[in-house]
Amino acid sequence: MSDWKDRRVLVTGAGGFIGSHLAERLVKLGARTRSLIRYSSNGSRGWLDHSRLQSDMEIIAGDVCDPWRVYNALEGVEVVFHLAALIGIPYSYLAPHSYMKTNADGTLNVLEAARRLGTKRVLCTSTSEVYGSARYLPIDEDHPLQGQSPYSASKIAADKMTEAYYRSFGVPVTIVRPFNTYGPRQSLRAVIPTIIAQALIDERIRLGTVQTTRDFTFVSDTVEGFIAIASEEKAMGEVINLGSGIEISIRDLAIAIGKLLGKQLILETDSQRIRPQKSEVNRLCANAAKAAELFAWKPKTALEEGLRQTIEWLRKNPLADHSDRYAV
């Protein structure tokens, strides 16, 4: 980890959930960290507004859809962690063009800038959603890709362009596929914070499909996975899953959260939270053996402990005040 001291790095999407945690971790490792956040006329830096380390990093505003701004952001850096993306699946049904523009074209802009500048390392963030409903379990990196939502299709496009830039131009890229990261700072559009936020004020919890299963990884473990992958040259051209290898249904997840809060939660179906039938991803469970073998990475935070930390964060955070709203 000492190798990160004074290394020049860029995190795109640094104002977001995972990106802000990653940018802070890089600062703590001694890296000269540049954080690209999406421009906002009110000057918001996203979660970095709340970071005690914001003064220790260079924060620049822009949009990954702007190729010139992306080029400027990559100038002079050695390692790029590309996390900027539109991520809400329900909103992708309403605005698919926005998802292709940000996720596919935005990634293309990063790759092209890296090619022209000779950037030493680029990590492009994918998602377990690109696998769709599992055809076999656990899901390894060779599992077929299935575009079951406009969001997942846009990320598949980004992944394939990343692969093409490695094979065609030798851009030193790695595709990182986290499975369902959760923890402090995650928005109410994700299932864990939406269950917790509702449960903090009521026993009745409104959800969509609760039979589906997911593989949850605490945010600090996902961040350490990014750091480990970027530390090794043997990651070049690889796709790497980051997940626990443990699946849990949304129903059982809600029960577990209720127990931690000392409540018996009543689950109610909210029709607006249900995905179209053919779009719903039924099961996700990671095979992260490659990450363990190549980088000695394994998640350290058990689900119960991660949920405790997330609950405590939400108790102190005003997001819980908006638990009655459905975050698309």
N, C-alpha and C positions, 0 to 999 in steps of 0.2 A: 504494500500500500504506500510505502514511502516514495515509490516511483512517481506518484502523482504530484509531488511537490514541484511547484512552478511550471507544471505542464499547462499549456494553453488549451482550454476546452470551451465548447459551446453547447448549451442545452437549449433546444427549441421547445416551445411549450412550457417554459420554466415557471410561468405563473399558475400552472395547473396543479392537479392533485399529485401525481407521481413526479412531474417535472420539478416542482418546488422542493420536494424532499431530496431529489437527486442533486439539484444545484447546491443545496445546503451541505449535503454529504461531501461533494467535491471540494467545496470551500474548506471544510474541516480537514480534508486530506491534503490541503496545501495547494490545490490546483488554482491557476489563474482563470477564474470562471467568468465566462460571458453568458448572460441569460437573455434569450430572445423571448419577449412577451408580446402578446397581440396588442397593437395600438388601440388605445381607448381615449376618447376626447376628454374624459374626466381624470386622466392620468393614472388610472388604476394599474397596479402591477400584479393583479390577481393575489394569490396566496403569499407572494413575496412582500406585499404590503405589511404582512403580519410577522415577517421573519426578522429576527435579531441579527441575521447575517447579511441583510440586503446591502449594507454599506461595504461589505467585503467582496462584493462581486460587481462586475460591470453589467448594468441592465440597459438593454436597448429595446425599443418598441418597433414593431413592424408586422408584416403579414407574410407567411410562407407562400402565399399565392403571388407575391411580387418577386420575380426572379432577381431583380437588381438589389432589392433589400436583402434577400437571402445571400447573394454573393458578398455583399458588404459584411454581413454577419459572420460569414465563414473566413473572411480574410484574416490571416495571421494565427489561426487556431490549428492545433494538431489533431484533436479528437472532437468529433461531433456526435452528440447524443440527440437524435431527432425524435422528439415526442409530440410535437405540435400536431393536433388533429381535431376534427369534429368527432365526438364519441357517442352521443346519445342515440341508441338504436331507434326508439320511437320517432324521434325527429327526422331520422333518415327517410322514413316513409313519406314525410311531408316535403322534404327539401333534398332529394337525391342529387341534384346538380351541385348543390353546395358541398356535399360530401365528396363527390368526385373532384371538385375544384381544389378543396383544401387537402384531402388525404392523398389523392393520386397526383394531381399537378403540383401540390406543395412538396411532395416527396421527390418528384422529378426535378424541381428547382434546386433542392438540396443536393441531389446526386450530380446534377450538371455543374453546379458551383464547385463541388468537391473534385470533380474531374478536371475542371479548368485550373483550379488552384493547387492540385496535387495534395489534397488533404490526406493525412496518414491513416486515419481511422474514421469510419462512419458506422454508427449503430442506428439502424432504422427500426422503430417500434411497430410491431405487428399486434395481433390479438388472437386469442383462442377462437374468437368468433369466425375466423376464416375457415375453420374446420367444419363448421356446421354441426348438425347432429351426428354424434359418434357412430361410425360404421364398425369400429372395434375399440376396445378399451384395454389399457389406457392408451391415449392418443399420442403417438410419436410424431416426429417431424415429417415422416413420409405419408401421413394420413392424407387422403384426397382433400382438396380445397373445395368448399361449397358456398356459393354466394346466396345465403338464405335471407339476407336483408340488404338494402342499398348500402348500409354501413359496411357490412362484411365484404360486399363486392368492391367497394372503394378501397378497402385495405388489401384485398387480394390483388387489385390492380397495382397498388403501391409496392407490394411484395414482389410482384413479377417484374416491375420496372427496376427494382433494386437488384434482383437476380440478373437482369439483362445488363445492367451497368457493370456488374462484376465480371460477367462472361464476355461482354463485348469490349469493355474499355479498361478492365483491370482495376476498377475503383475498389479500394479495400473496405468492403462492407460486410456487415453481419446483420441478419434479421433476428430480432429478439421477440419472442411470442409469450408475453405474460398471460397467465390464466387468472382472471378475476381478482385483481389486486384490490385490497380494501384497507381502510384505516383512517386516521385523522385527516381532515381536509377533503374527503370525498363528498361529492355533492349528493343531494337527495334523489338524483336520477338513478342512482345505484341501489341495489336491493338491500344491502346491509344497513346503510344509513337511513333508508326510508323506513325499514322495520323499527330500528332503534328510536328514531325521532317520533314515530307514532306511538310506540310503546311507552315513551317517557311521559306522555300525557293521557293515554287511554289504553284500555285492554283490547279494544277492537282495532284490528289491523287490516287495512285494505290492500290487497295484493292482486296480481294477475295469476298466472298458472303457478301452482305450488308443488306440482309433481316433478318438475324439472330438477336436474342436479347440476351443481357447479363445483369447481375446484378453487378454493379461496387461498390466496397468499397475502400475508401482511405486507404493507408497503415497504417497511425497512428491509425485508427479505428480497423483495423485487429490486430495490435500489442496489443492494449488495450484489445481486445477479448482474445488473448492468455494469457495475464496477469491475467485477471478476472477468466478464466477457471482454471488456475493453482493455483489460490488462494483458491479454494473451493474443499473440499473432496467429495462433492456430485456429482462431475463430473466423478467420477470413473466409468469406463466401459461404459460411454456414448459416443454417436456421437453428435457433436454440429455443426450446421450450423452457419456461420458468413456471413451475407449479408444484403443488404438494403431493400429487398422486392420490389424494383423498377426495372423494366426491360426497356431497351432502345435498339432500333435497331442500328446496326452499321451505317446505313445511317443517322439516326437522331443524333447519336453521332458525326459524322463527321460534320454535319451542325452546331451543338452546338460549336464545336471547331473552326470552321470557323468564327462564330459570335464573339467569344472571341478574335480572331485575326483580326477582321475587314475585313475578306475576304469571298468571295463567292466561295467555293471550288467546283471543277469539279471532280466527282468521275469516275474513269475508272477501268474496270475489268482487273485484272492481273491473267491469267490462272494458273500460278504456285502457286498462293496463295489460290486456291480453294481446299478444302479437297475432298476426294472421297465422292460420293453422300451419301452412307450409313454411312459414318463416321462423317459427319457434324452434330453438335449439334445445333438444330434449335432454341430452347428457353431455357433460364436459368433465374429463378427468385426464390429467396430464401424465405422460411418460417423460420425466425430466432426467432420464438416465444419462443423456449426452452432456447436460450441464454438470452433473455429478462427476462424470468421467473426465471431461476436458478441463473443468475449472474447479472441481471439488466444491461445487455449490449445492447446498441443500437449505430449504427454509428452516429457520430456527424457532419461529414463533408459532406455538400451538394455537389452533382456532379459538379456544376459550380465552387464552391470554390476549390475543389480538382483539377479540370482541370486547373484553374488559377495557382495554385502552381506548377503543373507539367509542364505547359508551361514555367513558369519563370525558372524552373530548367533546362529544355532543351535548353532554350536560352543561358544559361551559360555553357552548357556541350557539349563537342565535338562529342557526339553521333549524333547530328543533322547533322554533316558533312558527315555522312555515310547513309543519308536517301535514297540515290539512290539504296542501296543494299537491297536485300530481305533476312532478317534474318530468316533462317530456324529454 
